[in-house]
Amino acid sequence: MNIEEIKKWIEENLVMQDEARALTEQSVSAFNQSVQSGKIKAFVEFGESRKTRLYLRSEVEEYGRNKRVRK
């Protein structure tokens, strides 16, 4: 895989928190709770004090389809 192919794969398959929250239709606090409880896992994480996390789009979409909805 060359650099351009890797870049294309990343752009198509990884999302940051804001996009992941939109895909799951969750608030910031609900999304963070899902991450803390291990229901959503970061695909990759960078940083020590201020973390940057990228999530696998397919996993986030699946979680969004299957999460419990409060009525």
DRENGUVO-442969 format. One record per residue: residue number from 1; x, y, z of N, C-alpha, C, O in turn. Coordinates in Angstrom, 2 decimals, always signed. Example, Ala and Ser with C-alpha at 12.3 -4.5 7.8 and 13.67 -1.06 7.14 Angstrom:
<recs>
<i 1	n_xx +13.19	n_yy -5.69	n_zz +7.80	ca_xx +12.30	ca_yy -4.50	ca_zz +7.80	c_xx +13.20	c_yy -3.30	c_zz +7.80	o_xx +14.24	o_yy -3.32	o_zz +8.46>
<i 2	n_xx +12.85	n_yy -2.25	n_zz +7.08	ca_xx +13.67	ca_yy -1.06	ca_zz +7.14	c_xx +12.90	c_yy +0.03	c_zz +7.87	o_xx +13.41	o_yy +1.14	o_zz +8.04>
</recs>
This chain:
<recs>
<i 1	n_xx +0.85	n_yy -1.17	n_zz +0.00	ca_xx +0.00	ca_yy +0.00	ca_zz +0.00	c_xx +0.90	c_yy +1.24	c_zz +0.00	o_xx +1.79	o_yy +1.37	o_zz +0.84>
<i 2	n_xx +0.66	n_yy +2.14	n_zz -0.93	ca_xx +1.46	ca_yy +3.36	ca_zz -0.94	c_xx +0.80	c_yy +4.44	c_zz -0.08	o_xx -0.31	o_yy +4.25	o_zz +0.43>
<i 3	n_xx +1.46	n_yy +5.55	n_zz +0.07	ca_xx +1.00	ca_yy +6.64	ca_zz +0.94	c_xx -0.39	c_yy +7.13	c_zz +0.53	o_xx -1.25	o_yy +7.36	o_zz +1.38>
<i 4	n_xx -0.62	n_yy +7.30	n_zz -0.75	ca_xx -1.92	ca_yy +7.79	ca_zz -1.23	c_xx -3.04	c_yy +6.79	c_zz -0.91	o_xx -4.14	o_yy +7.20	o_zz -0.54>
<i 5	n_xx -2.76	n_yy +5.50	n_zz -1.05	ca_xx -3.76	ca_yy +4.47	ca_zz -0.71	c_xx -4.06	c_yy +4.47	c_zz +0.78	o_xx -5.21	o_yy +4.32	o_zz +1.18>
<i 6	n_xx -3.03	n_yy +4.64	n_zz +1.58	ca_xx -3.22	ca_yy +4.70	ca_zz +3.04	c_xx -4.06	c_yy +5.92	c_zz +3.41	o_xx -5.00	o_yy +5.82	o_zz +4.20>
<i 7	n_xx -3.72	n_yy +7.06	n_zz +2.83	ca_xx -4.47	ca_yy +8.29	ca_zz +3.10	c_xx -5.93	c_yy +8.12	c_zz +2.70	o_xx -6.83	o_yy +8.52	o_zz +3.45>
<i 8	n_xx -6.18	n_yy +7.54	n_zz +1.54	ca_xx -7.56	ca_yy +7.32	ca_zz +1.09	c_xx -8.31	c_yy +6.40	c_zz +2.05	o_xx -9.46	o_yy +6.67	o_zz +2.39>
<i 9	n_xx -7.65	n_yy +5.31	n_zz +2.49	ca_xx -8.28	ca_yy +4.39	ca_zz +3.44	c_xx -8.63	c_yy +5.11	c_zz +4.74	o_xx -9.73	o_yy +4.94	o_zz +5.27>
<i 10	n_xx -7.72	n_yy +5.90	n_zz +5.25	ca_xx -7.96	ca_yy +6.65	ca_zz +6.49	c_xx -9.16	c_yy +7.58	c_zz +6.32	o_xx -10.05	o_yy +7.60	o_zz +7.17>
<i 11	n_xx -9.18	n_yy +8.34	n_zz +5.23	ca_xx -10.28	ca_yy +9.29	ca_zz +5.00	c_xx -11.62	c_yy +8.59	c_zz +4.86	o_xx -12.65	o_yy +9.14	o_zz +5.26>
<i 12	n_xx -11.64	n_yy +7.39	n_zz +4.30	ca_xx -12.88	ca_yy +6.65	ca_zz +4.08	c_xx -13.33	c_yy +5.85	c_zz +5.32	o_xx -14.52	o_yy +5.58	o_zz +5.47>
<i 13	n_xx -12.40	n_yy +5.48	n_zz +6.18	ca_xx -12.72	ca_yy +4.52	ca_zz +7.24	c_xx -12.58	c_yy +5.02	c_zz +8.67	o_xx -13.09	o_yy +4.37	o_zz +9.59>
<i 14	n_xx -11.92	n_yy +6.15	n_zz +8.90	ca_xx -11.74	ca_yy +6.64	ca_zz +10.25	c_xx -12.48	c_yy +7.97	c_zz +10.43	o_xx -12.54	o_yy +8.79	o_zz +9.51>
<i 15	n_xx -13.03	n_yy +8.16	n_zz +11.62	ca_xx -13.74	ca_yy +9.40	ca_zz +11.93	c_xx -13.28	c_yy +9.92	c_zz +13.29	o_xx -12.86	o_yy +9.16	o_zz +14.15>
<i 16	n_xx -13.38	n_yy +11.24	n_zz +13.45	ca_xx -13.10	ca_yy +11.86	ca_zz +14.73	c_xx -14.38	c_yy +11.87	c_zz +15.56	o_xx -15.44	o_yy +11.47	o_zz +15.08>
<i 17	n_xx -14.29	n_yy +12.32	n_zz +16.80	ca_xx -15.41	ca_yy +12.24	ca_zz +17.72	c_xx -16.67	c_yy +12.94	c_zz +17.20	o_xx -17.76	o_yy +12.38	o_zz +17.31>
<i 18	n_xx -16.54	n_yy +14.13	n_zz +16.65	ca_xx -17.74	ca_yy +14.85	ca_zz +16.20	c_xx -18.52	c_yy +14.07	c_zz +15.16	o_xx -19.75	o_yy +13.98	o_zz +15.23>
<i 19	n_xx -17.83	n_yy +13.50	n_zz +14.20	ca_xx -18.51	ca_yy +12.72	ca_zz +13.17	c_xx -19.06	c_yy +11.42	c_zz +13.75	o_xx -20.14	o_yy +10.98	o_zz +13.38>
<i 20	n_xx -18.29	n_yy +10.80	n_zz +14.66	ca_xx -18.76	ca_yy +9.57	ca_zz +15.31	c_xx -20.04	c_yy +9.84	c_zz +16.11	o_xx -20.97	o_yy +9.04	o_zz +16.07>
<i 21	n_xx -20.08	n_yy +10.96	n_zz +16.81	ca_xx -21.29	ca_yy +11.32	ca_zz +17.57	c_xx -22.47	c_yy +11.52	c_zz +16.64	o_xx -23.59	o_yy +11.12	o_zz +16.96>
<i 22	n_xx -22.23	n_yy +12.15	n_zz +15.50	ca_xx -23.32	ca_yy +12.36	ca_zz +14.53	c_xx -23.83	c_yy +11.02	c_zz +14.00	o_xx -25.03	o_yy +10.83	o_zz +13.82>
<i 23	n_xx -22.91	n_yy +10.10	n_zz +13.75	ca_xx -23.31	ca_yy +8.79	ca_zz +13.24	c_xx -24.13	c_yy +8.00	c_zz +14.26	o_xx -25.02	o_yy +7.24	o_zz +13.89>
<i 24	n_xx -23.82	n_yy +8.18	n_zz +15.55	ca_xx -24.55	ca_yy +7.45	ca_zz +16.60	c_xx -25.73	c_yy +8.25	c_zz +17.14	o_xx -26.51	o_yy +7.74	o_zz +17.94>
<i 25	n_xx -25.84	n_yy +9.51	n_zz +16.70	ca_xx -26.90	ca_yy +10.41	ca_zz +17.18	c_xx -26.88	c_yy +10.54	c_zz +18.70	o_xx -27.92	o_yy +10.42	o_zz +19.35>
<i 26	n_xx -25.68	n_yy +10.79	n_zz +19.25	ca_xx -25.51	ca_yy +10.92	ca_zz +20.69	c_xx -25.00	c_yy +12.31	c_zz +21.04	o_xx -24.36	o_yy +12.99	o_zz +20.24>
<i 27	n_xx -25.31	n_yy +12.72	n_zz +22.27	ca_xx -24.74	ca_yy +13.95	ca_zz +22.81	c_xx -23.28	c_yy +13.69	c_zz +23.17	o_xx -22.82	o_yy +12.54	o_zz +23.16>
<i 28	n_xx -22.54	n_yy +14.75	n_zz +23.48	ca_xx -21.15	ca_yy +14.61	ca_zz +23.89	c_xx -21.05	c_yy +13.70	c_zz +25.11	o_xx -20.23	o_yy +12.78	o_zz +25.13>
<i 29	n_xx -21.87	n_yy +13.95	n_zz +26.12	ca_xx -21.79	ca_yy +13.15	ca_zz +27.35	c_xx -22.17	c_yy +11.70	c_zz +27.11	o_xx -21.53	o_yy +10.80	o_zz +27.65>
<i 30	n_xx -23.19	n_yy +11.45	n_zz +26.32	ca_xx -23.60	ca_yy +10.07	ca_zz +26.02	c_xx -22.51	c_yy +9.34	c_zz +25.24	o_xx -22.22	o_yy +8.17	o_zz +25.52>
<i 31	n_xx -21.90	n_yy +10.02	n_zz +24.28	ca_xx -20.83	ca_yy +9.40	ca_zz +23.50	c_xx -19.65	c_yy +9.08	c_zz +24.40	o_xx -19.09	o_yy +7.98	o_zz +24.33>
<i 32	n_xx -19.26	n_yy +10.05	n_zz +25.24	ca_xx -18.13	ca_yy +9.82	ca_zz +26.15	c_xx -18.41	c_yy +8.67	c_zz +27.11	o_xx -17.51	o_yy +7.90	o_zz +27.44>
<i 33	n_xx -19.65	n_yy +8.54	n_zz +27.55	ca_xx -20.02	ca_yy +7.43	ca_zz +28.43	c_xx -19.89	c_yy +6.10	c_zz +27.68	o_xx -19.44	o_yy +5.11	o_zz +28.25>
<i 34	n_xx -20.29	n_yy +6.07	n_zz +26.42	ca_xx -20.16	ca_yy +4.85	ca_zz +25.62	c_xx -18.69	c_yy +4.47	c_zz +25.44	o_xx -18.35	o_yy +3.29	o_zz +25.44>
<i 35	n_xx -17.83	n_yy +5.47	n_zz +25.29	ca_xx -16.39	ca_yy +5.22	ca_zz +25.17	c_xx -15.84	c_yy +4.71	c_zz +26.50	o_xx -15.11	o_yy +3.72	o_zz +26.53>
<i 36	n_xx -16.19	n_yy +5.39	n_zz +27.61	ca_xx -15.68	ca_yy +4.99	ca_zz +28.92	c_xx -16.14	c_yy +3.59	c_zz +29.31	o_xx -15.40	o_yy +2.85	o_zz +29.96>
<i 37	n_xx -17.34	n_yy +3.21	n_zz +28.92	ca_xx -17.85	ca_yy +1.89	ca_zz +29.26	c_xx -17.34	c_yy +0.80	c_zz +28.32	o_xx -17.60	o_yy -0.38	o_zz +28.53>
<i 38	n_xx -16.61	n_yy +1.20	n_zz +27.27	ca_xx -16.04	ca_yy +0.22	ca_zz +26.35	c_xx -16.97	c_yy -0.20	c_zz +25.23	o_xx -16.64	o_yy -1.10	o_zz +24.46>
<i 39	n_xx -18.13	n_yy +0.43	n_zz +25.13	ca_xx -19.07	ca_yy +0.09	ca_zz +24.05	c_xx -18.58	c_yy +0.61	c_zz +22.71	o_xx -18.83	o_yy +0.01	o_zz +21.66>
<i 40	n_xx -17.87	n_yy +1.72	n_zz +22.75	ca_xx -17.21	ca_yy +2.27	ca_zz +21.56	c_xx -15.72	c_yy +2.34	c_zz +21.89	o_xx -15.33	o_yy +2.88	o_zz +22.93>
<i 41	n_xx -14.91	n_yy +1.78	n_zz +21.01	ca_xx -13.46	ca_yy +1.77	ca_zz +21.24	c_xx -12.76	c_yy +2.57	c_zz +20.15	o_xx -13.10	o_yy +2.49	o_zz +18.97>
<i 42	n_xx -11.77	n_yy +3.34	n_zz +20.57	ca_xx -10.96	ca_yy +4.08	ca_zz +19.60	c_xx -10.15	c_yy +3.09	c_zz +18.77	o_xx -9.61	o_yy +2.12	o_zz +19.31>
<i 43	n_xx -10.06	n_yy +3.33	n_zz +17.48	ca_xx -9.22	ca_yy +2.52	ca_zz +16.61	c_xx -7.76	c_yy +2.86	c_zz +16.85	o_xx -6.89	o_yy +1.98	o_zz +16.86>
<i 44	n_xx -7.50	n_yy +4.16	n_zz +17.04	ca_xx -6.14	ca_yy +4.64	ca_zz +17.33	c_xx -6.26	c_yy +5.87	c_zz +18.22	o_xx -7.23	o_yy +6.63	o_zz +18.13>
<i 45	n_xx -5.27	n_yy +6.05	n_zz +19.08	ca_xx -5.28	ca_yy +7.16	ca_zz +20.04	c_xx -3.90	c_yy +7.78	c_zz +20.09	o_xx -2.89	o_yy +7.08	o_zz +20.17>
<i 46	n_xx -3.85	n_yy +9.11	n_zz +20.04	ca_xx -2.59	ca_yy +9.85	ca_zz +20.09	c_xx -2.63	c_yy +10.81	c_zz +21.26	o_xx -3.70	o_yy +11.29	o_zz +21.65>
<i 47	n_xx -1.47	n_yy +11.10	n_zz +21.81	ca_xx -1.35	ca_yy +12.14	ca_zz +22.83	c_xx -1.36	c_yy +11.60	c_zz +24.24	o_xx -1.88	o_yy +10.52	o_zz +24.51>
<i 48	n_xx -0.76	n_yy +12.37	n_zz +25.12	ca_xx -0.70	ca_yy +12.01	ca_zz +26.54	c_xx -1.75	c_yy +12.77	c_zz +27.33	o_xx -2.72	o_yy +12.18	o_zz +27.81>
<i 49	n_xx -1.55	n_yy +14.07	n_zz +27.47	ca_xx -2.48	ca_yy +14.84	ca_zz +28.31	c_xx -3.77	c_yy +15.18	c_zz +27.57	o_xx -4.85	o_yy +15.13	o_zz +28.16>
<i 50	n_xx -3.67	n_yy +15.51	n_zz +26.30	ca_xx -4.86	ca_yy +15.79	ca_zz +25.48	c_xx -4.91	c_yy +14.73	c_zz +24.40	o_xx -4.09	o_yy +14.74	o_zz +23.47>
<i 51	n_xx -5.85	n_yy +13.84	n_zz +24.50	ca_xx -5.94	ca_yy +12.70	ca_zz +23.60	c_xx -6.68	c_yy +13.07	c_zz +22.31	o_xx -7.65	o_yy +13.82	o_zz +22.32>
<i 52	n_xx -6.20	n_yy +12.52	n_zz +21.22	ca_xx -6.91	ca_yy +12.56	ca_zz +19.95	c_xx -7.22	c_yy +11.12	c_zz +19.60	o_xx -6.32	o_yy +10.29	o_zz +19.50>
<i 53	n_xx -8.49	n_yy +10.84	n_zz +19.40	ca_xx -8.92	ca_yy +9.47	ca_zz +19.10	c_xx -9.59	c_yy +9.45	c_zz +17.73	o_xx -10.34	o_yy +10.35	o_zz +17.37>
<i 54	n_xx -9.32	n_yy +8.40	n_zz +17.00	ca_xx -9.99	ca_yy +8.14	ca_zz +15.73	c_xx -10.73	c_yy +6.83	c_zz +15.87	o_xx -10.23	o_yy +5.87	o_zz +16.45>
<i 55	n_xx -11.94	n_yy +6.80	n_zz +15.34	ca_xx -12.82	ca_yy +5.65	ca_zz +15.47	c_xx -13.06	c_yy +5.03	c_zz +14.11	o_xx -13.11	o_yy +5.74	o_zz +13.10>
<i 56	n_xx -13.20	n_yy +3.72	n_zz +14.07	ca_xx -13.48	ca_yy +3.01	ca_zz +12.83	c_xx -14.94	c_yy +3.23	c_zz +12.45	o_xx -15.85	o_yy +2.85	o_zz +13.19>
<i 57	n_xx -15.15	n_yy +3.85	n_zz +11.31	ca_xx -16.49	ca_yy +4.23	ca_zz +10.87	c_xx -17.47	c_yy +3.04	c_zz +10.93	o_xx -18.59	o_yy +3.20	o_zz +11.42>
<i 58	n_xx -17.08	n_yy +1.89	n_zz +10.44	ca_xx -17.99	ca_yy +0.74	ca_zz +10.39	c_xx -18.42	c_yy +0.31	c_zz +11.79	o_xx -19.58	o_yy -0.06	o_zz +11.99>
<i 59	n_xx -17.51	n_yy +0.36	n_zz +12.78	ca_xx -17.87	ca_yy -0.01	ca_zz +14.15	c_xx -18.83	c_yy +1.01	c_zz +14.76	o_xx -19.77	o_yy +0.65	o_zz +15.46>
<i 60	n_xx -18.57	n_yy +2.29	n_zz +14.50	ca_xx -19.43	ca_yy +3.35	ca_zz +15.03	c_xx -20.82	c_yy +3.26	c_zz +14.40	o_xx -21.82	o_yy +3.41	o_zz +15.09>
<i 61	n_xx -20.88	n_yy +3.02	n_zz +13.09	ca_xx -22.17	ca_yy +2.88	ca_zz +12.43	c_xx -22.95	c_yy +1.69	c_zz +12.98	o_xx -24.15	o_yy +1.79	o_zz +13.21>
<i 62	n_xx -22.26	n_yy +0.59	n_zz +13.20	ca_xx -22.93	ca_yy -0.59	ca_zz +13.76	c_xx -23.44	c_yy -0.31	c_zz +15.17	o_xx -24.57	o_yy -0.68	o_zz +15.51>
<i 63	n_xx -22.63	n_yy +0.35	n_zz +15.98	ca_xx -23.07	ca_yy +0.70	ca_zz +17.32	c_xx -24.31	c_yy +1.60	c_zz +17.25	o_xx -25.27	o_yy +1.41	o_zz +17.99>
<i 64	n_xx -24.29	n_yy +2.58	n_zz +16.35	ca_xx -25.43	ca_yy +3.48	ca_zz +16.18	c_xx -26.70	c_yy +2.75	c_zz +15.81	o_xx -27.79	o_yy +3.11	o_zz +16.27>
<i 65	n_xx -26.59	n_yy +1.72	n_zz +14.98	ca_xx -27.77	ca_yy +0.94	ca_zz +14.59	c_xx -28.30	c_yy +0.09	c_zz +15.73	o_xx -29.50	o_yy -0.14	o_zz +15.81>
<i 66	n_xx -27.41	n_yy -0.38	n_zz +16.61	ca_xx -27.79	ca_yy -1.35	ca_zz +17.62	c_xx -27.93	c_yy -0.80	c_zz +19.04	o_xx -28.33	o_yy -1.52	o_zz +19.94>
<i 67	n_xx -27.61	n_yy +0.48	n_zz +19.23	ca_xx -27.66	ca_yy +1.01	ca_zz +20.60	c_xx -29.09	c_yy +1.09	c_zz +21.10	o_xx -30.04	o_yy +1.21	o_zz +20.32>
<i 68	n_xx -29.23	n_yy +1.01	n_zz +22.41	ca_xx -30.55	ca_yy +1.09	ca_zz +23.02	c_xx -31.04	c_yy +2.53	c_zz +22.96	o_xx -30.29	o_yy +3.47	o_zz +23.26>
<i 69	n_xx -32.25	n_yy +2.70	n_zz +22.59	ca_xx -32.85	ca_yy +4.04	ca_zz +22.52	c_xx -33.83	c_yy +4.19	c_zz +23.67	o_xx -34.73	o_yy +3.36	o_zz +23.85>
<i 70	n_xx -33.65	n_yy +5.26	n_zz +24.46	ca_xx -34.57	ca_yy +5.52	ca_zz +25.56	c_xx -35.87	c_yy +6.10	c_zz +25.02	o_xx -35.87	o_yy +6.89	o_zz +24.08>
<i 71	n_xx -36.96	n_yy +5.69	n_zz +25.63	ca_xx -38.28	ca_yy +6.18	ca_zz +25.18	c_xx -38.91	c_yy +7.02	c_zz +26.24	o_xx -40.01	o_yy +7.53	o_zz +26.05>
</recs>
